[in-house]
Amino acid sequence: MKLTVFQADKGDCLLLTGADETRVLIDGGLAGSYSEHVAARLGEIREAGGRLDVVYVSHIDDDHISGVLQLLEDEVAWRVHEYQLRAGNRDHEPPAVARPPEVEEIWHNAFREQLEANSGPIEEMLAASAAVLKAGRRAEQKELAATYQNLAEGVSSAIELARRVSPEQLGIPVNTPFRGKLGVLGTKPRVNTRGSLRFSLLGPRREDLEDLREEWNDWLKANQEALGRLRLRMAADLERLGANEVEVLRRSLELQASELGARSRVTTPNLASLMFLVEESGKRVLLTGDGHAREILSGLEHARKLKPGRKIHVDVLKVQHHGSEFNIDEEFCRRVTADHYLFCANGEHANPDPRVLTLILDSRLGSEDAAPDASAAGEFKFWFNSSAKTEAGDAEHMEQVERLVKDRAKQSDGRFSASFLDEHYFDLEV
């Protein structure tokens, strides 16, 4: 296997290639980073006669899905160009973007399938809430606004993706291993084979999706009621104070930001991440999306790849959720080890979190308080799909990350090394 790792802004974008040239695109990063760093490489694959056997979208956050939507938009542009040529319009200019390879199928738990009737209202409410919170003055309101905006854009991309792949447009099959339904764990392990690659489904669980649906709908109801109350108060202020509309709008936005910002964060779609263990000829790649350590371990046990209380070693671990501190713990680091740890993050939102890096390093190298685990004594490497030199992201944070890992590498007696990406992509041979 070969894993091509692209710059993807703050998101994920990987291309997994099997020994028989089976190709799986894993997420697409943000639309801008896809166009800048990914599109040309995929265009080369098409020119060489290759295709994408699967486009696998782990979940609907914008930093995972919008690049995939851009891929489909590029294909639409090329099909429009072909139509114009067939219609006799020989002067029609070809698109300025590389044409992506043909996509055989998409694996993706569509937002409408997850949320059913409320997907549209939730999309509208997320966008409205993001706009409202941007008017707030507190730092936590600004942070929550960014979260809502990412969700709103991801939901919008997910809905548009569903339109693009429909039989009326591009006609790309969705979730064929799951008979066109949601990809969820069943009572027995689920294994899908594409060429020489075997995909063991690790998540999500059906109960996670049901919980997610309930929480989304509760959030929608609470926010609709809150905004309704605020509109009544705004109308009363206008009548009582006789203020002009601009001033009332300004004050009402601040009021809404204060009230909405005080609420608990809306549940993100991370629990709905499609996660797989991919195997070929004894090699193993663990694809975690933005899943949580607990769900990943549970999924590995469900797939009969990990016994309760035991450990698993893989060739590549795509570290979950950009190396966020909320998705990993000491037990996970102890039970799941790898030759190669891949971090998809560029410093935004303080990811990868230095505490996560230290947690993994301590689990392999030991710390001042604990000796290293003898069963995890082999050499290993951290790979990052960005660096302090890349234009996108938080350069200061990435400088901190680089200092940390370089210091630990010097102390590791050759057991640990790290690599940072400055170019469009790198290839990792598995």
C-alpha positions in Angstrom: 0.0 0.0 0.0 0.9 3.6 -0.5 -0.6 6.6 1.3 -0.4 10.0 -0.4 -0.8 12.7 2.1 -1.8 16.2 0.9 -1.7 19.6 2.4 -5.4 20.1 3.4 -5.5 23.4 5.4 -6.9 22.4 8.8 -8.5 19.2 7.3 -7.8 15.7 6.0 -7.1 14.6 2.5 -5.4 11.2 1.8 -5.1 8.9 -1.2 -4.7 5.2 -0.5 -3.3 3.1 -3.3 -3.3 -0.7 -3.2 -0.7 -3.0 -4.8 -3.1 -3.6 -7.7 -3.6 0.2 -8.2 -7.0 0.3 -6.4 -7.4 3.9 -5.3 -9.4 5.3 -2.4 -9.6 9.1 -1.8 -10.1 9.6 1.9 -11.7 13.0 2.6 -10.9 16.1 0.5 -9.8 18.8 3.0 -11.2 22.3 2.3 -12.2 23.3 -1.2 -9.3 25.8 -1.5 -6.6 23.4 -0.4 -8.1 20.7 -2.7 -7.7 23.1 -5.7 -4.2 24.2 -4.7 -2.7 20.9 -3.6 -4.8 17.9 -4.7 -6.5 18.6 -8.0 -3.3 18.5 -10.2 -2.2 15.2 -8.8 -5.6 13.6 -9.4 -5.6 15.1 -12.9 -2.3 13.2 -13.5 -4.0 10.0 -12.5 -6.8 10.5 -14.9 -4.4 11.3 -17.8 -2.6 8.1 -17.1 -5.9 6.2 -17.4 -6.5 5.7 -13.6 -9.7 6.1 -11.6 -10.8 6.5 -8.1 -12.4 3.3 -7.0 -13.9 4.8 -3.9 -14.2 8.4 -2.5 -14.6 7.9 1.2 -16.0 10.9 3.2 -15.5 10.2 6.9 -18.1 12.8 8.1 -19.6 16.2 7.2 -17.3 18.7 8.8 -16.3 21.3 6.2 -12.6 20.5 6.5 -13.3 17.0 5.4 -16.1 17.2 2.8 -15.8 20.5 0.9 -12.8 19.4 -1.1 -14.8 16.3 -2.2 -17.6 18.7 -3.3 -15.0 20.7 -5.2 -13.8 17.5 -7.0 -17.4 16.9 -8.1 -17.9 20.6 -9.2 -14.8 20.2 -11.3 -16.2 17.1 -13.0 -19.5 19.0 -13.6 -17.6 21.8 -15.3 -15.8 19.3 -17.6 -19.1 17.6 -18.5 -20.6 20.9 -19.4 -17.6 21.6 -21.6 -18.1 18.2 -23.3 -21.8 19.0 -23.8 -21.0 22.3 -25.4 -18.5 20.7 -27.8 -21.0 18.0 -28.8 -23.6 20.7 -29.4 -21.3 22.3 -31.9 -19.8 25.1 -29.8 -16.2 24.6 -30.8 -15.2 27.9 -29.2 -16.2 26.8 -25.7 -13.2 27.2 -23.4 -12.2 24.1 -21.4 -12.2 24.5 -17.6 -9.0 25.9 -16.1 -8.9 23.0 -13.6 -7.5 19.6 -14.0 -10.2 17.0 -14.7 -10.5 14.5 -11.8 -10.4 10.8 -12.3 -13.7 8.9 -12.8 -15.3 8.1 -9.4 -16.7 4.6 -9.2 -18.6 5.0 -5.9 -18.8 7.1 -2.7 -18.9 6.0 0.9 -20.6 8.7 2.9 -23.2 8.8 5.6 -25.3 11.6 4.1 -26.6 14.3 6.4 -30.2 13.9 5.2 -30.1 10.2 5.9 -28.8 10.9 9.4 -31.2 13.7 10.3 -34.2 12.9 8.1 -36.9 15.7 7.9 -35.0 18.3 10.0 -31.8 18.5 7.9 -32.9 21.6 6.1 -34.0 23.6 9.2 -30.8 22.6 10.9 -28.8 23.9 8.0 -30.6 27.2 8.1 -30.3 27.5 11.9 -26.6 26.8 11.9 -26.0 29.5 9.4 -28.2 32.0 11.3 -26.6 31.2 14.6 -23.1 31.6 13.1 -24.0 35.1 11.8 -25.5 36.1 15.2 -22.6 34.9 17.2 -20.1 36.8 15.1 -21.8 40.0 16.4 -20.9 39.0 20.0 -18.0 40.6 21.8 -16.8 37.8 24.0 -14.0 35.5 22.8 -16.1 32.4 23.5 -18.9 33.8 21.2 -16.4 34.2 18.4 -15.1 30.6 19.0 -18.6 29.2 19.0 -19.4 31.2 15.8 -16.4 29.5 14.1 -17.7 26.1 15.2 -21.2 26.8 13.9 -19.8 28.2 10.7 -17.8 25.1 10.1 -20.8 22.9 10.8 -23.1 25.1 8.6 -20.7 24.9 5.7 -20.2 21.2 6.1 -23.9 20.6 6.2 -24.4 22.7 3.1 -21.6 20.8 1.3 -23.1 17.5 2.4 -26.5 18.4 1.0 -25.0 19.7 -2.2 -22.8 16.6 -2.5 -26.0 14.5 -2.3 -27.4 16.5 -5.2 -24.3 16.2 -7.3 -24.0 12.4 -7.0 -27.7 11.8 -7.6 -28.8 9.9 -10.7 -30.1 13.1 -12.2 -26.6 14.6 -12.2 -23.4 12.6 -11.9 -25.0 9.3 -11.1 -22.3 8.1 -8.7 -23.4 5.2 -6.4 -23.4 5.9 -2.7 -22.7 3.3 0.1 -23.0 0.3 -2.1 -21.5 -1.9 0.7 -24.4 -0.9 2.8 -27.1 -1.3 0.2 -27.3 2.5 -0.2 -28.2 3.0 3.4 -26.2 4.4 6.3 -22.9 2.7 7.0 -23.2 1.5 10.6 -22.0 -1.4 12.7 -24.3 -4.4 12.7 -24.4 -7.4 14.9 -21.6 -9.1 13.0 -18.3 -7.6 11.7 -18.6 -5.9 8.3 -15.8 -6.3 5.8 -15.8 -4.8 2.3 -13.2 -5.6 -0.3 -12.1 -3.3 -3.1 -9.4 -4.8 -5.2 -6.6 -5.9 -3.0 -7.8 -3.8 0.0 -9.9 -5.1 2.8 -11.9 -2.6 4.8 -13.2 -3.6 8.3 -15.9 -1.1 9.5 -15.2 0.2 12.9 -17.9 2.8 13.3 -20.2 4.5 13.7 -22.6 2.5 15.9 -26.3 2.8 15.2 -26.9 4.0 18.7 -24.4 6.8 18.2 -26.3 8.0 15.1 -29.6 7.8 17.0 -28.1 9.8 19.8 -26.7 12.3 17.4 -30.0 12.7 15.6 -31.8 13.3 18.9 -29.2 15.9 20.1 -29.3 17.7 16.7 -33.1 17.9 16.9 -33.0 19.1 20.5 -30.5 21.7 19.6 -32.7 22.9 16.7 -35.8 23.1 18.9 -33.9 25.0 21.7 -32.4 27.5 19.3 -35.6 28.1 17.3 -37.4 28.9 20.6 -34.6 31.1 21.8 -34.5 33.1 18.6 -38.3 33.4 18.7 -38.2 34.9 22.2 -35.5 37.3 21.2 -37.4 38.5 18.1 -40.4 39.3 20.4 -38.1 41.2 22.8 -36.6 43.1 19.8 -40.1 44.1 18.6 -41.0 45.3 22.1 -37.8 47.4 22.3 -38.5 49.0 19.0 -42.0 50.0 20.1 -41.0 51.2 23.5 -37.8 53.0 22.7 -38.6 54.3 19.2 -35.1 53.6 18.1 -34.1 53.4 14.5 -33.9 50.0 12.8 -30.1 50.0 12.5 -29.6 50.5 16.2 -32.2 47.9 17.1 -30.5 45.5 14.8 -27.1 46.1 16.3 -28.4 45.7 19.9 -30.5 42.7 19.0 -27.5 40.9 17.4 -25.5 41.5 20.5 -28.3 40.2 22.7 -28.7 37.1 20.6 -25.0 36.5 20.6 -25.0 36.7 24.4 -27.9 34.3 24.9 -26.9 31.8 22.2 -23.3 31.9 23.2 -24.2 30.9 26.8 -25.6 27.6 25.5 -23.7 24.3 25.4 -21.9 23.6 22.2 -23.9 21.9 19.6 -22.8 18.3 19.2 -20.5 18.0 16.2 -20.8 15.1 13.7 -17.6 13.4 14.9 -19.4 10.4 16.5 -20.9 9.8 13.1 -17.4 9.3 11.5 -17.1 6.3 9.2 -13.9 4.6 10.4 -12.1 1.6 8.9 -9.1 -0.7 9.4 -7.6 -1.3 6.0 -5.5 -4.4 5.4 -3.5 -5.7 2.5 -0.8 -8.4 2.6 -0.3 -8.2 6.3 -0.1 -4.4 6.3 -2.7 -2.3 8.3 -3.8 1.3 8.1 -6.2 2.6 10.8 -8.5 5.4 9.4 -10.2 7.2 12.3 -11.8 10.3 10.9 -12.7 12.5 13.8 -13.7 9.6 16.0 -13.1 9.2 19.7 -10.7 6.8 21.3 -13.4 4.9 23.0 -15.4 4.3 19.8 -12.2 3.3 17.9 -11.3 0.7 20.5 -14.8 -0.5 20.6 -15.0 -0.8 16.8 -11.7 -2.7 16.7 -13.1 -5.2 19.2 -16.4 -5.5 17.3 -14.4 -6.2 14.1 -12.5 -8.9 16.0 -9.2 -7.1 15.4 -8.6 -6.4 19.1 -9.3 -8.5 22.1 -10.6 -6.7 25.3 -7.8 -5.4 27.3 -5.2 -6.4 24.7 -3.1 -4.3 22.2 -2.9 -3.9 18.4 0.0 -2.6 16.3 -0.7 -1.1 12.9 1.6 0.2 10.2 -0.1 3.6 10.0 -2.4 5.4 12.4 -4.2 8.5 11.1 -4.4 10.2 14.5 -8.0 11.1 15.1 -9.5 14.6 15.0 -6.3 16.4 14.0 -4.6 15.5 17.2 -7.2 17.2 19.4 -6.9 16.5 23.1 -10.6 15.7 23.4 -10.4 12.5 21.3 -7.5 10.5 22.7 -6.4 9.2 26.1 -3.7 7.2 27.8 -5.5 3.9 27.3 -5.8 4.4 23.6 -2.1 5.3 23.2 -1.1 2.2 25.2 -3.4 -0.2 23.3 -2.9 1.1 19.8 0.6 1.6 18.6 2.0 2.3 15.1 5.1 2.5 13.0 3.8 5.7 11.5 1.6 8.3 13.2 -0.1 10.7 10.8 -1.3 14.1 11.9 -3.5 16.2 9.6 -3.5 19.7 11.1 -1.9 23.0 10.5 -2.0 24.7 13.9 -5.5 26.1 13.7 -7.5 25.4 16.9 -4.2 24.6 18.5 -4.1 21.2 16.7 -2.1 19.1 16.8 -2.2 19.6 20.6 1.3 19.3 22.2 -0.3 17.4 25.0 -1.4 14.7 22.6 2.0 14.5 21.0 3.5 14.2 24.5 1.0 11.5 25.5 1.9 9.3 22.5 5.6 9.9 22.9 5.5 9.1 26.5 3.6 5.9 25.8 6.4 4.8 23.4 9.6 6.4 24.9 8.7 6.6 28.6 8.7 9.7 30.7 10.2 11.0 33.9 7.5 9.2 35.9 7.2 6.0 33.9 9.4 3.6 31.9 8.4 2.8 28.3 6.3 -0.2 27.6 8.6 -3.0 26.5 6.0 -4.2 24.0 6.1 -0.8 22.2 9.9 -0.6 21.9 10.3 -0.4 18.1 11.2 2.6 16.0 8.4 4.9 15.0 7.8 8.2 13.2 5.4 11.2 13.3 4.3 12.6 9.9 2.6 16.0 9.6 0.7 17.3 6.5 1.9 20.9 7.2 4.7 22.8 8.7 5.5 26.2 10.2 6.5 27.3 6.6 3.1 26.5 5.0 1.0 29.6 4.1 -2.2 28.3 5.7 -2.6 27.8 9.4 -1.0 29.0 12.6 2.8 29.1 12.0 3.6 30.0 15.7 1.8 26.9 16.9 3.5 24.7 14.3 6.9 26.1 15.4 6.1 24.9 18.9 5.1 21.5 17.6 8.4 21.2 15.6 10.5 22.2 18.6 8.8 19.6 20.8 9.2 16.7 18.4 12.7 17.6 17.4 13.8 17.8 21.1 12.2 14.4 21.8 13.8 12.9 18.7 17.2 14.0 19.9 16.6 12.2 23.2 15.2 9.0 21.7 18.5 7.3 20.7 17.3 7.0 17.1 14.0 5.4 18.0 11.8 8.3 17.0 11.8 10.7 14.1 9.4 13.2 12.5 8.7 14.8 9.1 6.8 18.0 8.2 5.3 18.7 4.8 6.3 21.9 3.0 5.2 20.9 -0.5 1.8 19.8 -2.0 2.0 16.2 -0.8 4.3 13.3 0.1 4.0 9.6 -0.4 4.2 7.2 2.5 5.1 3.6 1.5 3.4 1.2 3.9 
